[in-house]
Amino acid sequence: MIKKRTHSKRILFTRKVVLVYLFLSIVFFFPVYNKFNLVTGATKTEAYDAITLAFIKIEEASREGINVTQQITKINSAIQDYNDGLYTEAYDKAHEITEEMIGLIASHKSGRLFPYILIPFNIVLVAAIIVFFGRNIRDWYRKRRNEEFKDLEIVYIEEE
């Protein structure tokens, strides 16, 4: 009679733990949760704080030299919603402006760093050229010098 081989309880338990861990990590840490607006109703202070933060980000972006005219019109509409008592809409607009400004500032700063990133690359490239082609040039120069001076004779002039 052939005995069927089964997995041990330890292996089955380990598989269950791994599957549960994967399921929980997908459910809780999947990046889609940031795409949805989870605020069901913002209070007056939350809306005010969001508008203030949006103002700070707009000021920071204008100091960086970024065109912020569209964001100013959006923040004005958020302020109008705040004054009308629509705190959730004001909060949503201000939060959207804040996220947009954070992205613009980050892309602007990374664009300014690009030349500084190229400097080490250029230094490595020049060093590689010097090392690899410098060896060939040095050998060529030695051969040329030896060929040029190989026919010379040393003549001693004796004075009487």
C-alpha positions, 0 to 999 in steps of 0.5 A: 500500500502506498502511503500518501505524503501530507504536509506537517501541521507546522508547514500548514500553519506557516502557510496560513500565517503568510496568507493572512499577513499578505491579505492584511498588508494588501487591505491596510497598506494598499495605496488606493486609500489615499485616493478617496476622500474619507472626510464626511463632514469637516468642522469650522476649525478643520476648514480654517486650518486647511485654508491656512495651510493652503495659504502657507503652501501658496506663499512658499510656492510664490517665493520659489517662483512658481506661477500660482494664479490658478491656485489663488482663484481656487483658494478664493472659492474655498474662502467663499465656501467657508464664509457661506458655511460650506465647511466640508467643501472648503476643506476639500478644496483647500486640501486639494490645493495643498496637495497640488502645491506640495507636488509643484514645489517638489517638482520645482526643487528637483528641477533645480537640483538636476545640474548638481546631479550631473556634476559628479557624473561628469567628473567620473566620465572625465576621470574614466577618459583620463584613465583609459585613454591616458594609458594609451597616450602615455605608451604612444608618447614613450614609443615616439620618444624612443624612436626619436632618440634611438638614432642619436649618438653621444659624442664626447668632445675632447679639448686639447 
